[in-house]
Amino acid sequence: MPMYNKKSAFLKGDRRNPCTYRVGRFEGDKYISYENYGFVQERNTKMGLYCILPGTGDDEVWYPIDEVTLVKGHWTNKKRIVDEESE
């Protein structure tokens, strides 16, 4: 079960493409790598990048597509808003 909650108020932005990705940091003289959850906001297929909004509420970051795993396994577009008056 992912660490995010769809009804959570602290997560801002669109939550339609949940993903996991690896993050690394140095603690003293050790390098620690861990898995983090986020949401893909945009994709740039020409450059091979995903723009990820981390589930912790940090700034958006661009990651290579091969380092990101989509939780649902596929890309989902935004829902189209249908104007009822035009139909």
PyMOL Python script that loads the backbone (N, CA, C, O; Angstrom):
from pymol import cmd

cmd.read_pdbstr("""\
ATOM      1  N   MET A   1       0.839  -1.184   0.000  1.00  0.00           N
ATOM      2  CA  MET A   1       0.000   0.000   0.000  1.00  0.00           C
ATOM      3  C   MET A   1       0.872   1.230   0.000  1.00  0.00           C
ATOM      4  O   MET A   1       1.719   1.373   0.882  1.00  0.00           O
ATOM      5  N   PRO A   2       0.698   2.127  -0.957  1.00  0.00           N
ATOM      6  CA  PRO A   2       1.502   3.343  -1.009  1.00  0.00           C
ATOM      7  C   PRO A   2       1.268   4.227   0.204  1.00  0.00           C
ATOM      8  O   PRO A   2       0.249   4.113   0.885  1.00  0.00           O
ATOM      9  N   MET A   3       2.231   5.116   0.466  1.00  0.00           N
ATOM     10  CA  MET A   3       2.133   5.958   1.650  1.00  0.00           C
ATOM     11  C   MET A   3       1.212   7.150   1.459  1.00  0.00           C
ATOM     12  O   MET A   3       0.986   7.883   2.422  1.00  0.00           O
ATOM     13  N   TYR A   4       0.679   7.380   0.292  1.00  0.00           N
ATOM     14  CA  TYR A   4      -0.179   8.540   0.083  1.00  0.00           C
ATOM     15  C   TYR A   4      -1.643   8.157   0.241  1.00  0.00           C
ATOM     16  O   TYR A   4      -2.020   6.999   0.066  1.00  0.00           O
ATOM     17  N   ASN A   5      -2.449   9.138   0.573  1.00  0.00           N
ATOM     18  CA  ASN A   5      -3.879   8.946   0.743  1.00  0.00           C
ATOM     19  C   ASN A   5      -4.575   9.898  -0.216  1.00  0.00           C
ATOM     20  O   ASN A   5      -4.255  11.087  -0.232  1.00  0.00           O
ATOM     21  N   LYS A   6      -5.518   9.410  -1.015  1.00  0.00           N
ATOM     22  CA  LYS A   6      -6.152  10.250  -2.026  1.00  0.00           C
ATOM     23  C   LYS A   6      -6.910  11.419  -1.430  1.00  0.00           C
ATOM     24  O   LYS A   6      -7.080  12.441  -2.096  1.00  0.00           O
ATOM     25  N   LYS A   7      -7.370  11.299  -0.190  1.00  0.00           N
ATOM     26  CA  LYS A   7      -8.136  12.368   0.439  1.00  0.00           C
ATOM     27  C   LYS A   7      -7.271  13.248   1.330  1.00  0.00           C
ATOM     28  O   LYS A   7      -7.794  14.128   2.014  1.00  0.00           O
ATOM     29  N   SER A   8      -5.984  13.034   1.336  1.00  0.00           N
ATOM     30  CA  SER A   8      -5.090  13.789   2.202  1.00  0.00           C
ATOM     31  C   SER A   8      -4.998  15.239   1.759  1.00  0.00           C
ATOM     32  O   SER A   8      -4.927  15.523   0.563  1.00  0.00           O
ATOM     33  N   ALA A   9      -5.000  16.147   2.708  1.00  0.00           N
ATOM     34  CA  ALA A   9      -5.001  17.573   2.402  1.00  0.00           C
ATOM     35  C   ALA A   9      -3.598  18.136   2.181  1.00  0.00           C
ATOM     36  O   ALA A   9      -3.457  19.182   1.547  1.00  0.00           O
ATOM     37  N   PHE A  10      -2.548  17.466   2.692  1.00  0.00           N
ATOM     38  CA  PHE A  10      -1.217  18.045   2.560  1.00  0.00           C
ATOM     39  C   PHE A  10      -0.624  17.854   1.175  1.00  0.00           C
ATOM     40  O   PHE A  10       0.351  18.524   0.835  1.00  0.00           O
ATOM     41  N   LEU A  11      -1.185  16.956   0.358  1.00  0.00           N
ATOM     42  CA  LEU A  11      -0.697  16.759  -0.998  1.00  0.00           C
ATOM     43  C   LEU A  11      -1.390  17.730  -1.938  1.00  0.00           C
ATOM     44  O   LEU A  11      -2.617  17.740  -2.035  1.00  0.00           O
ATOM     45  N   LYS A  12      -0.621  18.531  -2.615  1.00  0.00           N
ATOM     46  CA  LYS A  12      -1.167  19.494  -3.564  1.00  0.00           C
ATOM     47  C   LYS A  12      -0.873  19.024  -4.976  1.00  0.00           C
ATOM     48  O   LYS A  12       0.084  18.283  -5.203  1.00  0.00           O
ATOM     49  N   GLY A  13      -1.691  19.453  -5.922  1.00  0.00           N
ATOM     50  CA  GLY A  13      -1.446  19.113  -7.321  1.00  0.00           C
ATOM     51  C   GLY A  13      -2.217  17.891  -7.763  1.00  0.00           C
ATOM     52  O   GLY A  13      -3.030  17.337  -7.023  1.00  0.00           O
ATOM     53  N   ASP A  14      -1.941  17.486  -8.984  1.00  0.00           N
ATOM     54  CA  ASP A  14      -2.646  16.376  -9.603  1.00  0.00           C
ATOM     55  C   ASP A  14      -2.064  15.046  -9.135  1.00  0.00           C
ATOM     56  O   ASP A  14      -0.844  14.906  -9.044  1.00  0.00           O
ATOM     57  N   ARG A  15      -2.921  14.065  -8.838  1.00  0.00           N
ATOM     58  CA  ARG A  15      -2.469  12.774  -8.325  1.00  0.00           C
ATOM     59  C   ARG A  15      -2.812  11.641  -9.273  1.00  0.00           C
ATOM     60  O   ARG A  15      -3.067  10.526  -8.819  1.00  0.00           O
ATOM     61  N   ARG A  16      -2.826  11.887 -10.578  1.00  0.00           N
ATOM     62  CA  ARG A  16      -3.332  10.854 -11.482  1.00  0.00           C
ATOM     63  C   ARG A  16      -2.299   9.829 -11.924  1.00  0.00           C
ATOM     64  O   ARG A  16      -2.698   8.771 -12.411  1.00  0.00           O
ATOM     65  N   ASN A  17      -1.019  10.067 -11.790  1.00  0.00           N
ATOM     66  CA  ASN A  17       0.006   9.108 -12.214  1.00  0.00           C
ATOM     67  C   ASN A  17       0.954   8.791 -11.049  1.00  0.00           C
ATOM     68  O   ASN A  17       2.074   9.300 -11.021  1.00  0.00           O
ATOM     69  N   PRO A  18       0.524   7.956 -10.086  1.00  0.00           N
ATOM     70  CA  PRO A  18       1.411   7.629  -8.971  1.00  0.00           C
ATOM     71  C   PRO A  18       2.614   6.820  -9.443  1.00  0.00           C
ATOM     72  O   PRO A  18       2.511   6.016 -10.370  1.00  0.00           O
ATOM     73  N   CYS A  19       3.750   7.040  -8.798  1.00  0.00           N
ATOM     74  CA  CYS A  19       4.977   6.363  -9.213  1.00  0.00           C
ATOM     75  C   CYS A  19       5.891   6.141  -8.020  1.00  0.00           C
ATOM     76  O   CYS A  19       5.683   6.704  -6.945  1.00  0.00           O
ATOM     77  N   THR A  20       6.900   5.314  -8.226  1.00  0.00           N
ATOM     78  CA  THR A  20       7.970   5.118  -7.258  1.00  0.00           C
ATOM     79  C   THR A  20       9.290   5.424  -7.958  1.00  0.00           C
ATOM     80  O   THR A  20       9.435   5.202  -9.160  1.00  0.00           O
ATOM     81  N   TYR A  21      10.249   5.935  -7.191  1.00  0.00           N
ATOM     82  CA  TYR A  21      11.569   6.253  -7.736  1.00  0.00           C
ATOM     83  C   TYR A  21      12.581   6.198  -6.605  1.00  0.00           C
ATOM     84  O   TYR A  21      12.222   6.297  -5.432  1.00  0.00           O
ATOM     85  N   ARG A  22      13.843   6.041  -6.963  1.00  0.00           N
ATOM     86  CA  ARG A  22      14.923   5.913  -5.976  1.00  0.00           C
ATOM     87  C   ARG A  22      15.538   7.279  -5.700  1.00  0.00           C
ATOM     88  O   ARG A  22      15.781   8.072  -6.610  1.00  0.00           O
ATOM     89  N   VAL A  23      15.782   7.526  -4.415  1.00  0.00           N
ATOM     90  CA  VAL A  23      16.421   8.760  -3.977  1.00  0.00           C
ATOM     91  C   VAL A  23      17.627   8.374  -3.145  1.00  0.00           C
ATOM     92  O   VAL A  23      17.565   7.439  -2.347  1.00  0.00           O
ATOM     93  N   GLY A  24      18.727   9.093  -3.331  1.00  0.00           N
ATOM     94  CA  GLY A  24      19.937   8.793  -2.577  1.00  0.00           C
ATOM     95  C   GLY A  24      20.433  10.020  -1.843  1.00  0.00           C
ATOM     96  O   GLY A  24      20.244  11.150  -2.294  1.00  0.00           O
ATOM     97  N   ARG A  25      21.069   9.787  -0.705  1.00  0.00           N
ATOM     98  CA  ARG A  25      21.667  10.886   0.055  1.00  0.00           C
ATOM     99  C   ARG A  25      22.841  10.358   0.873  1.00  0.00           C
ATOM    100  O   ARG A  25      22.961   9.157   1.119  1.00  0.00           O
ATOM    101  N   PHE A  26      23.693  11.272   1.282  1.00  0.00           N
ATOM    102  CA  PHE A  26      24.851  10.931   2.095  1.00  0.00           C
ATOM    103  C   PHE A  26      24.537  11.211   3.560  1.00  0.00           C
ATOM    104  O   PHE A  26      24.034  12.280   3.905  1.00  0.00           O
ATOM    105  N   GLU A  27      24.838  10.239   4.413  1.00  0.00           N
ATOM    106  CA  GLU A  27      24.761  10.415   5.862  1.00  0.00           C
ATOM    107  C   GLU A  27      26.132  10.081   6.417  1.00  0.00           C
ATOM    108  O   GLU A  27      26.506   8.916   6.558  1.00  0.00           O
ATOM    109  N   GLY A  28      26.863  11.126   6.723  1.00  0.00           N
ATOM    110  CA  GLY A  28      28.247  10.922   7.164  1.00  0.00           C
ATOM    111  C   GLY A  28      29.087  10.470   5.986  1.00  0.00           C
ATOM    112  O   GLY A  28      29.202  11.193   4.997  1.00  0.00           O
ATOM    113  N   ASP A  29      29.674   9.287   6.077  1.00  0.00           N
ATOM    114  CA  ASP A  29      30.470   8.754   4.983  1.00  0.00           C
ATOM    115  C   ASP A  29      29.744   7.653   4.224  1.00  0.00           C
ATOM    116  O   ASP A  29      30.340   7.003   3.365  1.00  0.00           O
ATOM    117  N   LYS A  30      28.456   7.430   4.530  1.00  0.00           N
ATOM    118  CA  LYS A  30      27.671   6.385   3.861  1.00  0.00           C
ATOM    119  C   LYS A  30      26.686   6.998   2.872  1.00  0.00           C
ATOM    120  O   LYS A  30      26.130   8.070   3.109  1.00  0.00           O
ATOM    121  N   TYR A  31      26.488   6.310   1.782  1.00  0.00           N
ATOM    122  CA  TYR A  31      25.482   6.693   0.794  1.00  0.00           C
ATOM    123  C   TYR A  31      24.271   5.791   0.984  1.00  0.00           C
ATOM    124  O   TYR A  31      24.379   4.569   0.876  1.00  0.00           O
ATOM    125  N   ILE A  32      23.115   6.393   1.266  1.00  0.00           N
ATOM    126  CA  ILE A  32      21.892   5.630   1.511  1.00  0.00           C
ATOM    127  C   ILE A  32      20.916   5.897   0.372  1.00  0.00           C
ATOM    128  O   ILE A  32      20.641   7.049   0.038  1.00  0.00           O
ATOM    129  N   SER A  33      20.394   4.822  -0.222  1.00  0.00           N
ATOM    130  CA  SER A  33      19.425   4.916  -1.301  1.00  0.00           C
ATOM    131  C   SER A  33      18.114   4.312  -0.816  1.00  0.00           C
ATOM    132  O   SER A  33      18.102   3.213  -0.261  1.00  0.00           O
ATOM    133  N   TYR A  34      17.010   5.028  -1.022  1.00  0.00           N
ATOM    134  CA  TYR A  34      15.711   4.527  -0.595  1.00  0.00           C
ATOM    135  C   TYR A  34      14.663   4.846  -1.652  1.00  0.00           C
ATOM    136  O   TYR A  34      14.863   5.706  -2.509  1.00  0.00           O
ATOM    137  N   GLU A  35      13.532   4.131  -1.573  1.00  0.00           N
ATOM    138  CA  GLU A  35      12.446   4.302  -2.534  1.00  0.00           C
ATOM    139  C   GLU A  35      11.476   5.354  -2.024  1.00  0.00           C
ATOM    140  O   GLU A  35      11.135   5.367  -0.841  1.00  0.00           O
ATOM    141  N   ASN A  36      11.029   6.236  -2.912  1.00  0.00           N
ATOM    142  CA  ASN A  36      10.109   7.294  -2.549  1.00  0.00           C
ATOM    143  C   ASN A  36       8.901   7.249  -3.477  1.00  0.00           C
ATOM    144  O   ASN A  36       9.014   6.810  -4.622  1.00  0.00           O
ATOM    145  N   TYR A  37       7.755   7.696  -2.994  1.00  0.00           N
ATOM    146  CA  TYR A  37       6.531   7.761  -3.782  1.00  0.00           C
ATOM    147  C   TYR A  37       6.279   9.191  -4.248  1.00  0.00           C
ATOM    148  O   TYR A  37       6.640  10.149  -3.564  1.00  0.00           O
ATOM    149  N   GLY A  38       5.659   9.325  -5.414  1.00  0.00           N
ATOM    150  CA  GLY A  38       5.317  10.637  -5.937  1.00  0.00           C
ATOM    151  C   GLY A  38       4.296  10.511  -7.047  1.00  0.00           C
ATOM    152  O   GLY A  38       3.729   9.443  -7.277  1.00  0.00           O
ATOM    153  N   PHE A  39       4.074  11.618  -7.729  1.00  0.00           N
ATOM    154  CA  PHE A  39       3.114  11.673  -8.815  1.00  0.00           C
ATOM    155  C   PHE A  39       3.758  12.334 -10.026  1.00  0.00           C
ATOM    156  O   PHE A  39       4.346  13.410  -9.912  1.00  0.00           O
ATOM    157  N   VAL A  40       3.647  11.694 -11.180  1.00  0.00           N
ATOM    158  CA  VAL A  40       4.213  12.246 -12.405  1.00  0.00           C
ATOM    159  C   VAL A  40       3.257  13.324 -12.916  1.00  0.00           C
ATOM    160  O   VAL A  40       2.084  13.050 -13.169  1.00  0.00           O
ATOM    161  N   GLN A  41       3.764  14.549 -13.065  1.00  0.00           N
ATOM    162  CA  GLN A  41       2.952  15.661 -13.515  1.00  0.00           C
ATOM    163  C   GLN A  41       3.043  15.847 -15.030  1.00  0.00           C
ATOM    164  O   GLN A  41       2.041  16.117 -15.691  1.00  0.00           O
ATOM    165  N   GLU A  42       4.243  15.701 -15.568  1.00  0.00           N
ATOM    166  CA  GLU A  42       4.479  15.879 -17.007  1.00  0.00           C
ATOM    167  C   GLU A  42       5.468  14.827 -17.469  1.00  0.00           C
ATOM    168  O   GLU A  42       6.162  14.207 -16.663  1.00  0.00           O
ATOM    169  N   ARG A  43       5.523  14.634 -18.787  1.00  0.00           N
ATOM    170  CA  ARG A  43       6.543  13.753 -19.356  1.00  0.00           C
ATOM    171  C   ARG A  43       7.113  14.400 -20.607  1.00  0.00           C
ATOM    172  O   ARG A  43       6.409  15.074 -21.360  1.00  0.00           O
ATOM    173  N   ASN A  44       8.388  14.182 -20.807  1.00  0.00           N
ATOM    174  CA  ASN A  44       9.077  14.656 -21.992  1.00  0.00           C
ATOM    175  C   ASN A  44       9.708  13.423 -22.635  1.00  0.00           C
ATOM    176  O   ASN A  44      10.805  13.010 -22.257  1.00  0.00           O
ATOM    177  N   THR A  45       9.008  12.839 -23.606  1.00  0.00           N
ATOM    178  CA  THR A  45       9.485  11.589 -24.199  1.00  0.00           C
ATOM    179  C   THR A  45      10.684  11.798 -25.109  1.00  0.00           C
ATOM    180  O   THR A  45      11.476  10.875 -25.305  1.00  0.00           O
ATOM    181  N   LYS A  46      10.834  12.999 -25.671  1.00  0.00           N
ATOM    182  CA  LYS A  46      12.001  13.254 -26.539  1.00  0.00           C
ATOM    183  C   LYS A  46      13.287  13.220 -25.742  1.00  0.00           C
ATOM    184  O   LYS A  46      14.292  12.683 -26.206  1.00  0.00           O
ATOM    185  N   MET A  47      13.266  13.791 -24.538  1.00  0.00           N
ATOM    186  CA  MET A  47      14.452  13.803 -23.683  1.00  0.00           C
ATOM    187  C   MET A  47      14.466  12.625 -22.716  1.00  0.00           C
ATOM    188  O   MET A  47      15.481  12.383 -22.063  1.00  0.00           O
ATOM    189  N   GLY A  48      13.340  11.871 -22.606  1.00  0.00           N
ATOM    190  CA  GLY A  48      13.269  10.708 -21.728  1.00  0.00           C
ATOM    191  C   GLY A  48      13.177  11.069 -20.262  1.00  0.00           C
ATOM    192  O   GLY A  48      13.862  10.473 -19.431  1.00  0.00           O
ATOM    193  N   LEU A  49      12.321  12.058 -19.927  1.00  0.00           N
ATOM    194  CA  LEU A  49      12.213  12.527 -18.545  1.00  0.00           C
ATOM    195  C   LEU A  49      10.762  12.572 -18.073  1.00  0.00           C
ATOM    196  O   LEU A  49       9.846  12.802 -18.861  1.00  0.00           O
ATOM    197  N   TYR A  50      10.570  12.347 -16.767  1.00  0.00           N
ATOM    198  CA  TYR A  50       9.294  12.561 -16.085  1.00  0.00           C
ATOM    199  C   TYR A  50       9.482  13.685 -15.076  1.00  0.00           C
ATOM    200  O   TYR A  50      10.512  13.755 -14.405  1.00  0.00           O
ATOM    201  N   CYS A  51       8.493  14.563 -14.968  1.00  0.00           N
ATOM    202  CA  CYS A  51       8.485  15.599 -13.938  1.00  0.00           C
ATOM    203  C   CYS A  51       7.673  15.053 -12.770  1.00  0.00           C
ATOM    204  O   CYS A  51       6.472  14.822 -12.906  1.00  0.00           O
ATOM    205  N   ILE A  52       8.317  14.844 -11.622  1.00  0.00           N
ATOM    206  CA  ILE A  52       7.691  14.180 -10.487  1.00  0.00           C
ATOM    207  C   ILE A  52       7.446  15.170  -9.359  1.00  0.00           C
ATOM    208  O   ILE A  52       8.323  15.953  -8.996  1.00  0.00           O
ATOM    209  N   LEU A  53       6.228  15.119  -8.810  1.00  0.00           N
ATOM    210  CA  LEU A  53       5.880  15.847  -7.600  1.00  0.00           C
ATOM    211  C   LEU A  53       5.964  14.841  -6.460  1.00  0.00           C
ATOM    212  O   LEU A  53       5.121  13.948  -6.371  1.00  0.00           O
ATOM    213  N   PRO A  54       6.968  14.965  -5.579  1.00  0.00           N
ATOM    214  CA  PRO A  54       7.120  13.978  -4.503  1.00  0.00           C
ATOM    215  C   PRO A  54       5.909  13.969  -3.571  1.00  0.00           C
ATOM    216  O   PRO A  54       5.254  14.995  -3.386  1.00  0.00           O
ATOM    217  N   GLY A  55       5.618  12.819  -2.993  1.00  0.00           N
ATOM    218  CA  GLY A  55       4.495  12.686  -2.078  1.00  0.00           C
ATOM    219  C   GLY A  55       4.693  13.419  -0.774  1.00  0.00           C
ATOM    220  O   GLY A  55       3.752  13.533   0.012  1.00  0.00           O
ATOM    221  N   THR A  56       5.890  13.921  -0.517  1.00  0.00           N
ATOM    222  CA  THR A  56       6.171  14.650   0.715  1.00  0.00           C
ATOM    223  C   THR A  56       5.897  16.139   0.580  1.00  0.00           C
ATOM    224  O   THR A  56       6.037  16.874   1.558  1.00  0.00           O
ATOM    225  N   GLY A  57       5.510  16.605  -0.601  1.00  0.00           N
ATOM    226  CA  GLY A  57       5.176  18.009  -0.793  1.00  0.00           C
ATOM    227  C   GLY A  57       6.355  18.892  -1.181  1.00  0.00           C
ATOM    228  O   GLY A  57       6.245  20.116  -1.101  1.00  0.00           O
ATOM    229  N   ASP A  58       7.477  18.314  -1.599  1.00  0.00           N
ATOM    230  CA  ASP A  58       8.638  19.099  -2.030  1.00  0.00           C
ATOM    231  C   ASP A  58       8.401  19.667  -3.428  1.00  0.00           C
ATOM    232  O   ASP A  58       7.317  19.523  -3.992  1.00  0.00           O
ATOM    233  N   ASP A  59       9.430  20.315  -3.978  1.00  0.00           N
ATOM    234  CA  ASP A  59       9.345  20.874  -5.327  1.00  0.00           C
ATOM    235  C   ASP A  59       9.391  19.765  -6.367  1.00  0.00           C
ATOM    236  O   ASP A  59       9.866  18.660  -6.101  1.00  0.00           O
ATOM    237  N   GLU A  60       8.881  20.084  -7.571  1.00  0.00           N
ATOM    238  CA  GLU A  60       8.914  19.126  -8.681  1.00  0.00           C
ATOM    239  C   GLU A  60      10.343  18.918  -9.158  1.00  0.00           C
ATOM    240  O   GLU A  60      11.143  19.854  -9.192  1.00  0.00           O
ATOM    241  N   VAL A  61      10.656  17.669  -9.531  1.00  0.00           N
ATOM    242  CA  VAL A  61      12.000  17.298  -9.964  1.00  0.00           C
ATOM    243  C   VAL A  61      11.877  16.452 -11.224  1.00  0.00           C
ATOM    244  O   VAL A  61      10.950  15.651 -11.353  1.00  0.00           O
ATOM    245  N   TRP A  62      12.822  16.632 -12.164  1.00  0.00           N
ATOM    246  CA  TRP A  62      12.847  15.829 -13.393  1.00  0.00           C
ATOM    247  C   TRP A  62      13.732  14.618 -13.170  1.00  0.00           C
ATOM    248  O   TRP A  62      14.872  14.752 -12.727  1.00  0.00           O
ATOM    249  N   TYR A  63      13.199  13.402 -13.484  1.00  0.00           N
ATOM    250  CA  TYR A  63      13.943  12.150 -13.378  1.00  0.00           C
ATOM    251  C   TYR A  63      13.907  11.428 -14.714  1.00  0.00           C
ATOM    252  O   TYR A  63      12.934  11.559 -15.457  1.00  0.00           O
ATOM    253  N   PRO A  64      14.960  10.657 -15.039  1.00  0.00           N
ATOM    254  CA  PRO A  64      14.927   9.842 -16.262  1.00  0.00           C
ATOM    255  C   PRO A  64      13.815   8.787 -16.193  1.00  0.00           C
ATOM    256  O   PRO A  64      13.520   8.248 -15.126  1.00  0.00           O
ATOM    257  N   ILE A  65      13.211   8.506 -17.340  1.00  0.00           N
ATOM    258  CA  ILE A  65      12.080   7.573 -17.406  1.00  0.00           C
ATOM    259  C   ILE A  65      12.472   6.178 -16.912  1.00  0.00           C
ATOM    260  O   ILE A  65      11.657   5.505 -16.281  1.00  0.00           O
ATOM    261  N   ASP A  66      13.697   5.733 -17.187  1.00  0.00           N
ATOM    262  CA  ASP A  66      14.086   4.377 -16.787  1.00  0.00           C
ATOM    263  C   ASP A  66      14.294   4.231 -15.279  1.00  0.00           C
ATOM    264  O   ASP A  66      14.384   3.104 -14.790  1.00  0.00           O
ATOM    265  N   GLU A  67      14.374   5.330 -14.525  1.00  0.00           N
ATOM    266  CA  GLU A  67      14.525   5.270 -13.070  1.00  0.00           C
ATOM    267  C   GLU A  67      13.186   5.387 -12.344  1.00  0.00           C
ATOM    268  O   GLU A  67      13.147   5.303 -11.116  1.00  0.00           O
ATOM    269  N   VAL A  68      12.089   5.579 -13.077  1.00  0.00           N
ATOM    270  CA  VAL A  68      10.770   5.778 -12.483  1.00  0.00           C
ATOM    271  C   VAL A  68       9.867   4.607 -12.864  1.00  0.00           C
ATOM    272  O   VAL A  68       9.857   4.171 -14.015  1.00  0.00           O
ATOM    273  N   THR A  69       9.109   4.101 -11.890  1.00  0.00           N
ATOM    274  CA  THR A  69       8.148   3.023 -12.137  1.00  0.00           C
ATOM    275  C   THR A  69       6.749   3.546 -11.855  1.00  0.00           C
ATOM    276  O   THR A  69       6.452   3.962 -10.736  1.00  0.00           O
ATOM    277  N   LEU A  70       5.888   3.526 -12.871  1.00  0.00           N
ATOM    278  CA  LEU A  70       4.503   3.935 -12.670  1.00  0.00           C
ATOM    279  C   LEU A  70       3.769   2.842 -11.898  1.00  0.00           C
ATOM    280  O   LEU A  70       3.842   1.669 -12.264  1.00  0.00           O
ATOM    281  N   VAL A  71       3.066   3.219 -10.833  1.00  0.00           N
ATOM    282  CA  VAL A  71       2.383   2.246  -9.984  1.00  0.00           C
ATOM    283  C   VAL A  71       1.288   1.527 -10.758  1.00  0.00           C
ATOM    284  O   VAL A  71       1.139   0.312 -10.630  1.00  0.00           O
ATOM    285  N   LYS A  72       0.516   2.262 -11.563  1.00  0.00           N
ATOM    286  CA  LYS A  72      -0.557   1.650 -12.340  1.00  0.00           C
ATOM    287  C   LYS A  72      -0.038   0.945 -13.586  1.00  0.00           C
ATOM    288  O   LYS A  72      -0.761   0.156 -14.194  1.00  0.00           O
ATOM    289  N   GLY A  73       1.202   1.219 -13.971  1.00  0.00           N
ATOM    290  CA  GLY A  73       1.801   0.544 -15.113  1.00  0.00           C
ATOM    291  C   GLY A  73       1.609   1.244 -16.438  1.00  0.00           C
ATOM    292  O   GLY A  73       2.153   0.803 -17.451  1.00  0.00           O
ATOM    293  N   HIS A  74       0.841   2.334 -16.457  1.00  0.00           N
ATOM    294  CA  HIS A  74       0.624   3.059 -17.716  1.00  0.00           C
ATOM    295  C   HIS A  74       0.344   4.526 -17.410  1.00  0.00           C
ATOM    296  O   HIS A  74       0.017   4.889 -16.280  1.00  0.00           O
ATOM    297  N   TRP A  75       0.476   5.355 -18.429  1.00  0.00           N
ATOM    298  CA  TRP A  75       0.248   6.789 -18.328  1.00  0.00           C
ATOM    299  C   TRP A  75      -1.243   7.079 -18.420  1.00  0.00           C
ATOM    300  O   TRP A  75      -1.948   6.456 -19.215  1.00  0.00           O
ATOM    301  N   THR A  76      -1.734   8.024 -17.609  1.00  0.00           N
ATOM    302  CA  THR A  76      -3.131   8.420 -17.623  1.00  0.00           C
ATOM    303  C   THR A  76      -3.215   9.916 -17.910  1.00  0.00           C
ATOM    304  O   THR A  76      -2.572  10.718 -17.232  1.00  0.00           O
ATOM    305  N   ASN A  77      -4.003  10.291 -18.907  1.00  0.00           N
ATOM    306  CA  ASN A  77      -4.184  11.702 -19.232  1.00  0.00           C
ATOM    307  C   ASN A  77      -5.237  12.331 -18.333  1.00  0.00           C
ATOM    308  O   ASN A  77      -6.002  11.635 -17.666  1.00  0.00           O
ATOM    309  N   LYS A  78      -5.261  13.673 -18.327  1.00  0.00           N
ATOM    310  CA  LYS A  78      -6.280  14.382 -17.568  1.00  0.00           C
ATOM    311  C   LYS A  78      -7.647  14.111 -18.172  1.00  0.00           C
ATOM    312  O   LYS A  78      -7.777  13.914 -19.380  1.00  0.00           O
ATOM    313  N   LYS A  79      -8.672  14.103 -17.313  1.00  0.00           N
ATOM    314  CA  LYS A  79     -10.030  13.936 -17.806  1.00  0.00           C
ATOM    315  C   LYS A  79     -10.456  15.205 -18.525  1.00  0.00           C
ATOM    316  O   LYS A  79     -10.150  16.312 -18.082  1.00  0.00           O
ATOM    317  N   ARG A  80     -11.159  15.038 -19.629  1.00  0.00           N
ATOM    318  CA  ARG A  80     -11.641  16.183 -20.379  1.00  0.00           C
ATOM    319  C   ARG A  80     -12.889  16.739 -19.715  1.00  0.00           C
ATOM    320  O   ARG A  80     -13.775  15.992 -19.301  1.00  0.00           O
ATOM    321  N   ILE A  81     -12.943  18.045 -19.621  1.00  0.00           N
ATOM    322  CA  ILE A  81     -14.122  18.700 -19.067  1.00  0.00           C
ATOM    323  C   ILE A  81     -15.092  18.939 -20.212  1.00  0.00           C
ATOM    324  O   ILE A  81     -14.784  19.670 -21.154  1.00  0.00           O
ATOM    325  N   VAL A  82     -16.264  18.322 -20.130  1.00  0.00           N
ATOM    326  CA  VAL A  82     -17.256  18.425 -21.202  1.00  0.00           C
ATOM    327  C   VAL A  82     -18.239  19.520 -20.819  1.00  0.00           C
ATOM    328  O   VAL A  82     -18.836  19.490 -19.742  1.00  0.00           O
ATOM    329  N   ASP A  83     -18.394  20.471 -21.701  1.00  0.00           N
ATOM    330  CA  ASP A  83     -19.330  21.566 -21.477  1.00  0.00           C
ATOM    331  C   ASP A  83     -20.741  21.071 -21.814  1.00  0.00           C
ATOM    332  O   ASP A  83     -21.018  20.707 -22.957  1.00  0.00           O
ATOM    333  N   GLU A  84     -21.627  21.061 -20.818  1.00  0.00           N
ATOM    334  CA  GLU A  84     -22.987  20.522 -21.024  1.00  0.00           C
ATOM    335  C   GLU A  84     -23.820  21.382 -21.964  1.00  0.00           C
ATOM    336  O   GLU A  84     -24.732  20.869 -22.611  1.00  0.00           O
ATOM    337  N   GLU A  85     -23.533  22.664 -22.054  1.00  0.00           N
ATOM    338  CA  GLU A  85     -24.312  23.559 -22.918  1.00  0.00           C
ATOM    339  C   GLU A  85     -24.062  23.287 -24.388  1.00  0.00           C
ATOM    340  O   GLU A  85     -24.957  23.487 -25.210  1.00  0.00           O
ATOM    341  N   SER A  86     -22.869  22.835 -24.738  1.00  0.00           N
ATOM    342  CA  SER A  86     -22.538  22.618 -26.138  1.00  0.00           C
ATOM    343  C   SER A  86     -23.123  21.312 -26.697  1.00  0.00           C
ATOM    344  O   SER A  86     -23.185  21.133 -27.913  1.00  0.00           O
ATOM    345  N   GLU A  87     -23.550  20.405 -25.815  1.00  0.00           N
ATOM    346  CA  GLU A  87     -24.088  19.123 -26.278  1.00  0.00           C
ATOM    347  C   GLU A  87     -25.540  19.175 -26.565  1.00  0.00           C
ATOM    348  O   GLU A  87     -26.127  18.169 -26.963  1.00  0.00           O
TER     349      GLU A  87
END
""", "prot")
cmd.dss("prot")
cmd.show_as("cartoon", "prot")
cmd.util.cbc("prot")
cmd.orient("prot")
